[in-house]
Amino acid sequence: MPSVFFSYSHADEALRDQLEKQLSMLKHQGVIETWHDRRIGAGENIDEAIDERINGDEIILLLVSPDFIASHYCYNIEMKRAMERHATGAAIVIPVILRPCDWHPAPFGKLNATPLDGKPVTQWPNTDEAFLHVAKAVRGAAARLEQAKAPADVPAPKLAAALQVGAAPTTSASAAVVRSSNLRLAKSFTQLDKDRFQADTFEFIARYFENSLTELAARNPGYDIDFRRIDASRFFASIYKDGKDVARATVYTGGFLGGIAYVHGHAHQSNSMNESLTVQADDQTLYLRNMGMVSFSQDRDRKLSQEGAAELYWGMLIESLQR
């Protein structure tokens, strides 16, 4: 059974936990086992434990983010060794792009990254869907490794060359320790965590609207736009065609539902809405859920990222202009 090594920055631990949850079916089926540095037991030598796994595990996931690239240990030690093993065919390295960063010039920049097209996980409307792409990539890598294990009468180098995978990896190091890979524990989030996440999400949506309006006007002659911050918790967005307003919206925090609300038109009061987002939490992360008050009601059970929430509201603003 191939073992999967997570090379990541601790700043991305919550995203790593989400990914490991998405890999659960592969673990239940006995397709893979997983390992990361949180599995190091008390009293173990940290460097030796990591060296053993980075030199022995067959699939190495590089969880790429600005923090990963900025980390000396992740970038100059773990990533360097991973690429050396990938080059010799001893392991398969899969870049997993977690957050936007300048990763293409990196040594792993020419590898086929996941999720699809290397779009960062945090920019997907639904992070579960993004991590599903990663899980499928890991399943495919595990299958290639199984195919590359040569029968006794077939020279391993010849078979490996034919499959373009590399020599069968050595698993003796990982077999020395027998333990469960199911060590993830539930996390809890305070009201302060949720309030900060909501405030950060509102600012993200504001930037998203402002940038999207600017680009819309640049691409569509005859259209003008206006983005106006009313205060720290409310903004107006307007689209004009030939000087006539054709779409207006207000996004604000608070109101009687206490979330992030969307209203068609300009509203100075907080007593009406066409849609609302609330902060929710599962056992691993914070996310957003829409109330499903308009045509998007069929999607109200989705766990929305900040990008997904912003795109939901942006779609409501321009929907009438796309018919």
TARA-V193231 format. One record per residue. RES is the residue in three letters. SS is DSSP state (~ for helix, > for strand, _ for the rest). NEAR is the number of other ideal C-beta (glycine too) atoms within 8 Angstrom. Layout:
BEGIN
res=RES ss=SS near=NEAR
res=RES ss=SS near=NEAR
END
This chain:
BEGIN
res=MET ss=_ near=6
res=PRO ss=> near=14
res=SER ss=> near=15
res=VAL ss=> near=15
res=PHE ss=> near=13
res=PHE ss=> near=12
res=SER ss=> near=13
res=TYR ss=_ near=13
res=SER ss=_ near=11
res=HIS ss=~ near=5
res=ALA ss=~ near=6
res=ASP ss=~ near=14
res=GLU ss=~ near=9
res=ALA ss=~ near=9
res=LEU ss=~ near=14
res=ARG ss=~ near=12
res=ASP ss=~ near=12
res=GLN ss=~ near=12
res=LEU ss=~ near=15
res=GLU ss=~ near=12
res=LYS ss=~ near=10
res=GLN ss=~ near=11
res=LEU ss=_ near=13
res=SER ss=~ near=8
res=MET ss=~ near=7
res=LEU ss=~ near=12
res=LYS ss=~ near=13
res=HIS ss=~ near=6
res=GLN ss=_ near=6
res=GLY ss=_ near=5
res=VAL ss=_ near=9
res=ILE ss=> near=13
res=GLU ss=> near=10
res=THR ss=> near=11
res=TRP ss=> near=12
res=HIS ss=_ near=10
res=ASP ss=~ near=7
res=ARG ss=~ near=6
res=ARG ss=~ near=9
res=ILE ss=_ near=8
res=GLY ss=_ near=5
res=ALA ss=_ near=3
res=GLY ss=_ near=3
res=GLU ss=_ near=8
res=ASN ss=_ near=5
res=ILE ss=~ near=8
res=ASP ss=~ near=6
res=GLU ss=~ near=8
res=ALA ss=~ near=11
res=ILE ss=~ near=11
res=ASP ss=~ near=8
res=GLU ss=~ near=10
res=ARG ss=~ near=13
res=ILE ss=~ near=13
res=ASN ss=_ near=8
res=GLY ss=_ near=12
res=ASP ss=_ near=14
res=GLU ss=_ near=10
res=ILE ss=> near=16
res=ILE ss=> near=15
res=LEU ss=> near=14
res=LEU ss=> near=14
res=LEU ss=> near=15
res=VAL ss=> near=15
res=SER ss=_ near=14
res=PRO ss=~ near=8
res=ASP ss=~ near=9
res=PHE ss=~ near=17
res=ILE ss=~ near=13
res=ALA ss=~ near=7
res=SER ss=_ near=9
res=HIS ss=~ near=6
res=TYR ss=~ near=7
res=CYS ss=~ near=13
res=TYR ss=~ near=13
res=ASN ss=~ near=7
res=ILE ss=~ near=9
res=GLU ss=~ near=11
res=MET ss=~ near=14
res=LYS ss=~ near=10
res=ARG ss=~ near=10
res=ALA ss=~ near=16
res=MET ss=~ near=11
res=GLU ss=~ near=8
res=ARG ss=~ near=12
res=HIS ss=~ near=14
res=ALA ss=~ near=6
res=THR ss=~ near=8
res=GLY ss=_ near=8
res=ALA ss=_ near=9
res=ALA ss=_ near=12
res=ILE ss=> near=12
res=VAL ss=> near=12
res=ILE ss=> near=15
res=PRO ss=> near=12
res=VAL ss=> near=14
res=ILE ss=> near=15
res=LEU ss=_ near=12
res=ARG ss=_ near=12
res=PRO ss=_ near=6
res=CYS ss=_ near=11
res=ASP ss=_ near=5
res=TRP ss=_ near=13
res=HIS ss=_ near=5
res=PRO ss=_ near=5
res=ALA ss=_ near=10
res=PRO ss=_ near=6
res=PHE ss=_ near=14
res=GLY ss=_ near=8
res=LYS ss=_ near=3
res=LEU ss=_ near=9
res=ASN ss=_ near=3
res=ALA ss=_ near=11
res=THR ss=> near=12
res=PRO ss=_ near=14
res=LEU ss=~ near=6
res=ASP ss=~ near=4
res=GLY ss=~ near=10
res=LYS ss=_ near=9
res=PRO ss=_ near=12
res=VAL ss=~ near=14
res=THR ss=~ near=12
res=GLN ss=~ near=8
res=TRP ss=_ near=14
res=PRO ss=_ near=10
res=ASN ss=> near=11
res=THR ss=~ near=13
res=ASP ss=~ near=8
res=GLU ss=~ near=9
res=ALA ss=~ near=12
res=PHE ss=~ near=14
res=LEU ss=~ near=9
res=HIS ss=~ near=11
res=VAL ss=~ near=16
res=ALA ss=~ near=13
res=LYS ss=~ near=8
res=ALA ss=~ near=10
res=VAL ss=~ near=15
res=ARG ss=~ near=10
res=GLY ss=~ near=8
res=ALA ss=~ near=12
res=ALA ss=~ near=13
res=ALA ss=~ near=8
res=ARG ss=~ near=11
res=LEU ss=~ near=15
res=GLU ss=~ near=8
res=GLN ss=~ near=8
res=ALA ss=~ near=13
res=LYS ss=_ near=6
res=ALA ss=_ near=11
res=PRO ss=_ near=4
res=ALA ss=_ near=4
res=ASP ss=_ near=3
res=VAL ss=_ near=8
res=PRO ss=_ near=6
res=ALA ss=~ near=9
res=PRO ss=~ near=7
res=LYS ss=~ near=9
res=LEU ss=~ near=11
res=ALA ss=~ near=15
res=ALA ss=~ near=7
res=ALA ss=~ near=6
res=LEU ss=~ near=9
res=GLN ss=_ near=5
res=VAL ss=_ near=10
res=GLY ss=_ near=11
res=ALA ss=_ near=10
res=ALA ss=_ near=9
res=PRO ss=_ near=12
res=THR ss=_ near=7
res=THR ss=_ near=9
res=SER ss=~ near=7
res=ALA ss=~ near=10
res=SER ss=~ near=13
res=ALA ss=~ near=7
res=ALA ss=_ near=5
res=VAL ss=_ near=5
res=VAL ss=_ near=3
res=ARG ss=_ near=5
res=SER ss=_ near=4
res=SER ss=_ near=9
res=ASN ss=_ near=5
res=LEU ss=_ near=7
res=ARG ss=_ near=7
res=LEU ss=_ near=4
res=ALA ss=_ near=5
res=LYS ss=_ near=9
res=SER ss=_ near=4
res=PHE ss=_ near=7
res=THR ss=_ near=6
res=GLN ss=~ near=5
res=LEU ss=~ near=6
res=ASP ss=~ near=9
res=LYS ss=~ near=12
res=ASP ss=~ near=8
res=ARG ss=~ near=8
res=PHE ss=~ near=10
res=GLN ss=~ near=12
res=ALA ss=~ near=9
res=ASP ss=~ near=9
res=THR ss=~ near=14
res=PHE ss=~ near=12
res=GLU ss=~ near=8
res=PHE ss=~ near=12
res=ILE ss=~ near=14
res=ALA ss=~ near=11
res=ARG ss=~ near=8
res=TYR ss=~ near=12
res=PHE ss=~ near=16
res=GLU ss=~ near=9
res=ASN ss=~ near=8
res=SER ss=~ near=9
res=LEU ss=~ near=13
res=THR ss=~ near=10
res=GLU ss=~ near=8
res=LEU ss=~ near=12
res=ALA ss=~ near=10
res=ALA ss=~ near=6
res=ARG ss=~ near=5
res=ASN ss=_ near=7
res=PRO ss=_ near=3
res=GLY ss=_ near=5
res=TYR ss=> near=10
res=ASP ss=> near=8
res=ILE ss=> near=12
res=ASP ss=> near=9
res=PHE ss=> near=12
res=ARG ss=> near=8
res=ARG ss=> near=7
res=ILE ss=> near=7
res=ASP ss=> near=5
res=ALA ss=_ near=3
res=SER ss=_ near=7
res=ARG ss=> near=12
res=PHE ss=> near=12
res=PHE ss=> near=12
res=ALA ss=> near=16
res=SER ss=> near=13
res=ILE ss=> near=16
res=TYR ss=> near=12
res=LYS ss=> near=9
res=ASP ss=_ near=5
res=GLY ss=_ near=5
res=LYS ss=> near=6
res=ASP ss=> near=7
res=VAL ss=> near=8
res=ALA ss=> near=11
res=ARG ss=> near=11
res=ALA ss=> near=14
res=THR ss=> near=13
res=VAL ss=> near=15
res=TYR ss=> near=13
res=THR ss=> near=11
res=GLY ss=_ near=7
res=GLY ss=_ near=12
res=PHE ss=_ near=5
res=LEU ss=_ near=9
res=GLY ss=_ near=6
res=GLY ss=_ near=11
res=ILE ss=> near=15
res=ALA ss=> near=15
res=TYR ss=> near=13
res=VAL ss=> near=12
res=HIS ss=> near=7
res=GLY ss=_ near=7
res=HIS ss=_ near=7
res=ALA ss=_ near=9
res=HIS ss=_ near=5
res=GLN ss=_ near=5
res=SER ss=_ near=9
res=ASN ss=_ near=5
res=SER ss=_ near=6
res=MET ss=_ near=10
res=ASN ss=_ near=8
res=GLU ss=> near=14
res=SER ss=> near=13
res=LEU ss=> near=15
res=THR ss=> near=11
res=VAL ss=> near=12
res=GLN ss=> near=9
res=ALA ss=> near=8
res=ASP ss=_ near=7
res=ASP ss=_ near=4
res=GLN ss=_ near=10
res=THR ss=_ near=11
res=LEU ss=> near=9
res=TYR ss=> near=12
res=LEU ss=> near=15
res=ARG ss=> near=12
res=ASN ss=> near=15
res=MET ss=_ near=10
res=GLY ss=_ near=9
res=MET ss=_ near=9
res=VAL ss=_ near=8
res=SER ss=~ near=3
res=PHE ss=~ near=11
res=SER ss=~ near=8
res=GLN ss=~ near=5
res=ASP ss=~ near=8
res=ARG ss=_ near=10
res=ASP ss=_ near=4
res=ARG ss=_ near=10
res=LYS ss=_ near=11
res=LEU ss=> near=14
res=SER ss=_ near=14
res=GLN ss=~ near=12
res=GLU ss=~ near=12
res=GLY ss=~ near=13
res=ALA ss=~ near=16
res=ALA ss=~ near=12
res=GLU ss=~ near=10
res=LEU ss=~ near=14
res=TYR ss=~ near=14
res=TRP ss=~ near=11
res=GLY ss=~ near=8
res=MET ss=~ near=14
res=LEU ss=~ near=11
res=ILE ss=~ near=11
res=GLU ss=~ near=8
res=SER ss=~ near=7
res=LEU ss=~ near=8
res=GLN ss=~ near=5
res=ARG ss=_ near=4
END
